[in-house]
């Protein structure tokens, strides 16, 4: 999560504090009793029903400069907030609960959900913050604001809720699910149904979509798929088919379909060159309706990536993305979302990520994104320590470095720490 910062490059001193008001503690109690009760029990009941999940606490510090009223964010954004340098603290407590019922050998039901408590400055100071949390873009609105006060809120939403039938070469899945057609690690133009944001550090499961998905496996590493995700109106619906196969050590896929009033076609590959992994994806979008000028709007998106494990133990990924219609005059990450037909905030994007295991219980990572057409750089270092079995501690930062004239010159900086117990 980033908030605009009009001061250009800055160095922020990061500190961690924990202070809750009584009403916030009430919200925490509701979260633990309402959805985290399974943490202290055995996570599997018999052979047919399984329960997994985690509880995570996370303080987040956000530093930004609020623009003057003459340049507000879309839809009112920061209206009512004092312009100038601002620092917000938010405290998050999240329970993830994953339930799976193996009804028969062929039929399985899955229900995965998030119950989250948000407390602190953002809830109190940002107009419309609660409404931004209480959003469900699926065909069914399953979002539930359990409780809301001046400086805290408690919210529930399922992101997986489906039944799956599998028999022989066939698989049919109906309900809220993740239709994962992406190949690259960081940017996925092929993900027509539920693209995710590389900047979202607090959602490793990634979003799902209300869809019907039919798969037929036709041989080794080959399959045909059809998926449809109906919108609440036809204009927001998605329907597409995929054909995948393997040839000469490469997994190849072709995609074609309808994406929100646009025709979409493309494909991707995954293979290797020597000891180096080599992947790529591309999609081409064409508007199905003529615009006022009588011409058709199009967009071409292509990404290619390589990954390599060095003898030192460093695993490195590099990716280049081209988005013909990418680029913004200003950067409003809290107010704008990514989409499959516009998955980046600039036309060109170079992304890299390096990970290294300092020890069996300590892992470090550094992600970087360079936007050459915007003269901007995004950096995100993180460190994860396995404190004990099922208990992990993580710290991370997100920093934008850019000049005042860049669209990214006003992006805020984030620091967060989390303690997560898996059950």
Secondary structure, DSSP 4 states (H G I P E B T S, - for coil): ---BBTT-S------------HHHHHHHHHHHHHT-GGGGS-SEETTTEEEEEEEEEEEEEEEEEEPPGGGPPGGGTTTTSPPEEEEEEEEEEEEEEEEEEE-SSSEEEEEEEEEEEEEEHHHHHSTTHHHHHS---SSS---EEEEE-SSEEEEEEEEEEEEEEEETTEEEEEEEE------SSS--TT--S----TT-TT-TT---EEEEEEEEEEETTEEEEEEEE--SSGGG-EEEEEEEEEETTEEEEEEEEEESSEEEEEEEEEEEETTEEEEEEEEEEEESS--TTSPPPEEEEEEEEEEEE-TTS-EEEEEEEEETT---SS--TTT---BTTB--SSSEEEEEEEEEEEETTEEEEEEEEEETTTTEEEEEEEEEEEEETTEEEEEEEEEEEE-TTSTTTTB-EEEEEEEEEE-
